[in-house]
Amino acid sequence: MVEQKLLKKESETEYERSSREKRNFLSKIFNWIITHIKFLLIPGYISDDLMHRQTEYEKTKSQRKFITRFKSVLTIVGLILMFIIISFAIFAPWLSPYSRFWLTFPQYGGWQPPSPEHLLGTAQDGFDILGRMIWGARTSLTVALPALFLAVAGGCVIGIVGAYYGGIIDTILMRIVDIMLSFPSIVLILVFIAIWGREMRYFILAYGILGMAGYARIIRGSVLQAKNLPYVDAARVSGASNFRIMFKHILPNVIQPVIVTFTFDIGGIILSFAGLSFLGFAQSGIIEWGYDLDKARGSFRTAPWAMIFPGLMIMITVLAFMLVGDGLRDALDPRLKNL
């Protein structure tokens, strides 16, 4: 009897213990919900204690969050597309099903629809569209990149010299820049092409000269703010020459907006050059997407693929560089680091 009573008492004790544990568990869940109801219902809510701990943590770690801020979905998409376009331009002889000579030499049977032999079909004079899409990337980047490097180099020199010295030098340089900016760039390019010719090197030179004005304005505004900062005064007191101060100390600290604008302008020049080619101002026989659009516009009803694919390549290329430029702007601008 005594043993049965003890067993009964132990079983009742275990039942009470398990019941108490369940009640405690449910109570903990309820208390957690009450405590964290703001986190659950208010998007982006953060408590004062957690905010303070985060602030103290950020003081001890690097604030250079370039890679972190560069990891947006649209920027990654732009990088992938840009990598594909650049791969087309570099590895065109290996990726293209036909050689460059074959794609500019008239063949038999034009306006053929997509087939196993020609995956994207053929254009006028039997040109394979896939091959011309791949080689067209090299043509577009060959015009855009050298022209922009020329524009950035010339614009940075003009802007930094004018802003650093000021006075009559700045006035003369900026009035020249204003004159260049006052004319429509497309009209001046057409004037240059009419004078020099339609070869690709003249397009590069025209875009490079006209692009200097915009970069001179961008760099001048940044240099005007930077030239009076303490590190410039320290370099001047230490005996550094004006050339060293301008291009060794000031330029690296004001180059960020130039880098962002450079990325955006790649797509802009590609689009502009495609437009000029579409209007018939490019060199005859060139492998370029706008030129292909010009040749296919009269056959849109019978051979729509000949216009659709070059148009898609132009859109994808411009979009890729615009997305990357937007990501660079977000990553390099310290004002946007918390967005």
C-alpha positions in Angstrom: 0.0 0.0 0.0 2.8 2.3 0.9 4.6 1.7 -2.4 1.4 2.3 -4.4 0.9 5.6 -2.6 4.4 6.6 -3.3 4.1 5.7 -7.0 0.8 7.6 -7.2 2.4 10.6 -5.5 5.4 10.5 -7.9 3.1 10.3 -11.0 1.1 13.2 -9.7 4.3 15.2 -9.2 5.5 14.4 -12.7 2.1 15.5 -14.1 2.2 18.7 -12.2 5.8 19.4 -13.3 5.0 18.8 -17.0 1.9 21.0 -16.7 4.0 23.7 -15.0 6.6 23.5 -17.8 3.9 23.8 -20.5 2.4 26.8 -18.8 5.9 28.4 -18.5 6.6 27.7 -22.1 3.3 29.3 -23.2 4.0 32.2 -20.9 7.4 32.7 -22.5 5.9 32.7 -26.0 3.2 35.2 -24.9 5.7 37.5 -23.2 8.0 37.4 -26.3 5.1 38.4 -28.6 4.2 41.2 -26.3 7.8 42.4 -26.1 8.5 42.2 -29.8 5.1 43.2 -31.1 6.6 46.4 -32.6 9.2 44.4 -34.5 6.5 42.3 -36.0 4.0 45.0 -36.9 6.1 48.1 -37.7 8.5 47.6 -40.7 12.0 48.7 -40.0 11.4 49.2 -36.3 14.5 49.0 -34.1 14.7 49.5 -30.4 16.8 52.2 -28.7 19.0 49.6 -27.1 19.7 47.8 -30.3 20.3 51.1 -32.1 22.9 52.0 -29.5 24.6 48.6 -29.8 24.7 48.9 -33.6 26.2 52.4 -33.4 28.9 51.2 -31.0 29.6 48.2 -33.3 29.9 50.4 -36.4 32.5 52.6 -34.6 34.8 49.6 -34.4 34.5 48.2 -37.9 35.4 49.6 -41.3 32.9 52.0 -42.9 33.9 51.1 -46.5 30.8 49.2 -47.5 31.4 49.5 -51.2 30.9 45.8 -52.0 27.9 45.5 -49.6 26.2 48.5 -51.2 27.1 47.2 -54.7 25.1 44.0 -54.1 21.7 45.1 -55.3 19.7 42.8 -57.6 19.5 45.3 -60.5 23.2 46.0 -60.3 24.1 42.3 -60.4 21.8 41.9 -63.4 23.6 44.8 -65.1 27.0 43.3 -64.3 26.0 40.0 -65.9 24.7 41.7 -69.0 27.8 43.9 -69.2 30.0 40.8 -68.8 28.2 39.1 -71.7 28.5 42.2 -74.0 32.2 42.6 -73.2 32.8 38.9 -73.8 31.1 39.3 -77.2 33.5 42.1 -78.0 36.7 40.4 -76.9 36.0 36.8 -78.0 34.0 37.6 -81.2 36.3 35.6 -83.5 35.7 32.5 -81.4 32.0 33.1 -80.5 30.8 34.1 -83.9 29.7 31.3 -86.3 31.2 33.3 -89.2 34.3 35.5 -89.7 34.2 39.3 -89.9 35.0 39.1 -93.6 32.2 36.6 -94.3 29.7 38.9 -92.4 30.5 41.9 -94.7 30.7 40.0 -98.0 27.3 39.6 -99.7 26.0 36.0 -99.7 23.2 34.2 -101.5 19.8 34.2 -100.0 18.8 37.1 -97.8 16.0 37.5 -95.3 15.9 33.8 -94.2 14.0 33.1 -91.0 15.8 31.5 -88.0 16.9 28.0 -88.7 19.5 25.5 -87.4 22.0 26.9 -89.8 21.3 30.5 -88.9 19.9 30.7 -85.4 18.7 34.2 -85.6 18.0 34.2 -89.4 19.8 36.3 -92.0 19.5 39.9 -93.1 20.0 41.6 -96.4 22.5 39.9 -98.7 22.5 36.8 -96.6 24.3 38.2 -93.6 24.0 36.0 -90.5 22.3 38.0 -87.8 23.8 36.2 -84.8 27.3 36.8 -86.1 26.6 40.4 -86.7 25.2 40.8 -83.2 28.4 39.5 -81.7 30.7 41.5 -83.9 28.5 44.6 -83.4 29.4 44.6 -79.7 33.1 45.1 -80.6 32.2 48.0 -82.9 30.1 49.7 -80.3 32.6 49.4 -77.5 35.5 50.3 -79.9 33.8 53.7 -80.4 32.5 54.3 -76.9 35.5 53.4 -74.7 38.3 55.3 -76.5 36.0 58.4 -76.9 35.1 58.4 -73.2 38.8 58.0 -72.2 39.7 60.9 -74.3 36.8 63.0 -72.9 37.6 62.1 -69.3 41.3 62.9 -69.8 40.8 66.2 -71.5 37.8 67.2 -69.3 39.7 66.4 -66.0 42.7 68.5 -67.1 40.6 71.5 -68.1 38.4 71.3 -65.0 41.1 70.9 -62.4 43.4 73.5 -63.9 40.6 76.1 -64.2 39.3 75.4 -60.7 42.7 75.3 -59.0 44.2 78.5 -60.5 40.9 80.4 -60.8 40.9 84.0 -62.1 41.3 84.7 -65.8 42.4 81.1 -66.5 39.2 79.7 -65.1 37.1 82.3 -66.9 38.6 81.6 -70.3 38.4 77.8 -69.9 34.8 77.8 -68.6 33.6 80.2 -71.4 35.0 77.7 -74.0 33.2 74.9 -72.1 30.0 76.9 -72.1 30.2 77.5 -75.8 30.7 73.8 -76.4 27.7 72.9 -74.2 25.5 75.5 -75.8 25.4 73.6 -79.1 23.5 70.3 -79.6 26.1 67.6 -79.6 24.5 65.6 -82.4 24.7 68.6 -84.7 28.4 69.2 -83.9 29.2 65.5 -84.5 27.5 65.7 -87.9 29.6 68.8 -88.7 32.8 67.0 -87.7 31.9 63.9 -89.8 31.1 66.1 -92.8 34.5 67.7 -92.5 36.7 64.7 -91.7 34.8 61.7 -93.0 32.8 58.8 -91.8 35.6 56.6 -90.6 35.3 55.2 -87.1 38.3 57.1 -85.8 36.6 60.4 -86.6 33.5 59.4 -84.6 35.8 58.6 -81.7 37.5 61.9 -82.0 34.2 63.8 -82.3 32.7 62.1 -79.2 35.9 62.6 -77.3 36.2 66.3 -78.0 32.5 67.1 -77.3 32.5 65.0 -74.1 35.3 67.0 -72.5 33.0 69.9 -71.7 30.7 67.9 -69.5 33.5 66.2 -67.6 35.3 69.6 -67.1 32.1 71.0 -65.5 31.8 67.9 -63.2 35.4 67.9 -62.0 35.6 71.7 -61.6 32.7 71.8 -59.1 34.4 69.1 -57.0 37.8 70.7 -57.1 36.4 74.1 -56.0 35.2 72.4 -52.8 38.4 70.3 -52.3 41.1 72.8 -53.0 40.6 74.6 -49.6 40.5 71.5 -47.5 43.3 70.9 -44.9 45.0 68.1 -46.7 45.6 70.5 -49.7 47.0 73.2 -47.4 49.3 70.6 -45.8 50.6 69.4 -49.2 51.2 73.1 -50.2 53.1 73.8 -46.9 55.2 70.7 -47.4 56.5 72.1 -50.7 54.5 70.0 -53.2 54.3 71.5 -56.6 51.0 72.6 -58.1 51.0 69.7 -60.6 51.5 67.2 -57.7 48.8 68.8 -55.6 46.3 68.8 -58.5 46.9 65.4 -59.9 48.3 63.5 -56.9 46.2 64.9 -54.0 43.1 66.5 -55.3 42.2 64.4 -58.4 42.0 61.0 -56.6 39.6 62.5 -54.0 37.2 64.0 -56.5 37.2 61.3 -59.2 34.1 59.5 -57.9 31.4 61.4 -59.8 33.5 61.1 -62.9 33.6 57.3 -62.6 29.8 57.2 -62.3 29.2 59.5 -65.2 31.7 57.5 -67.3 29.6 54.4 -66.8 26.4 56.1 -67.8 28.0 57.7 -70.8 29.1 54.4 -72.3 25.5 53.5 -72.9 24.8 57.0 -74.1 27.5 57.0 -76.8 26.5 53.5 -77.9 22.9 54.7 -78.3 24.0 57.9 -80.1 26.3 56.0 -82.5 23.6 53.5 -83.2 21.2 56.4 -84.0 23.7 58.0 -86.4 24.3 54.6 -88.1 20.5 54.1 -88.4 20.3 57.5 -90.1 23.0 56.5 -92.6 25.9 58.6 -91.4 28.2 55.6 -90.4 30.9 54.1 -92.6 29.4 51.9 -95.3 29.6 48.2 -94.7 30.3 48.5 -91.0 29.1 45.8 -88.6 27.0 47.8 -86.2 23.5 47.3 -84.8 22.1 50.7 -85.9 23.4 50.1 -89.4 21.6 46.7 -89.4 18.4 48.4 -88.3 18.7 50.9 -91.1 19.1 48.2 -93.7 16.2 46.1 -92.3 13.6 48.9 -91.7 12.1 48.5 -95.2 11.5 44.7 -94.6 9.9 44.8 -91.2 6.7 43.0 -92.3 8.5 40.2 -94.3 11.6 39.8 -92.0 10.9 41.2 -88.6 13.8 39.3 -87.0 16.2 41.4 -88.9 15.1 44.5 -86.9 14.1 42.9 -83.6 17.5 41.3 -82.7 19.7 44.4 -83.4 17.2 46.5 -81.4 17.3 44.1 -78.5 21.1 44.2 -78.5 21.1 48.0 -78.3 18.5 48.0 -75.5 20.3 45.3 -73.5 23.7 47.0 -73.8 22.5 50.4 -72.9 20.4 49.0 -70.0 23.4 47.0 -68.7 25.7 50.0 -68.4 22.9 52.2 -67.0 22.3 49.6 -64.2 26.0 49.3 -63.4 26.3 53.1 -63.3 23.3 53.4 -61.0 24.9 50.8 -58.7 28.2 52.6 -58.7 26.5 55.8 -57.8 24.8 54.2 -54.8 28.1 52.5 -53.7 30.4 55.6 -54.1 28.0 58.3 -52.8 28.4 58.4 -49.0 25.0 60.2 -48.7 23.3 57.0 -49.9 25.1 54.5 -47.7 22.1 54.0 -45.4 19.5 53.6 -48.1 
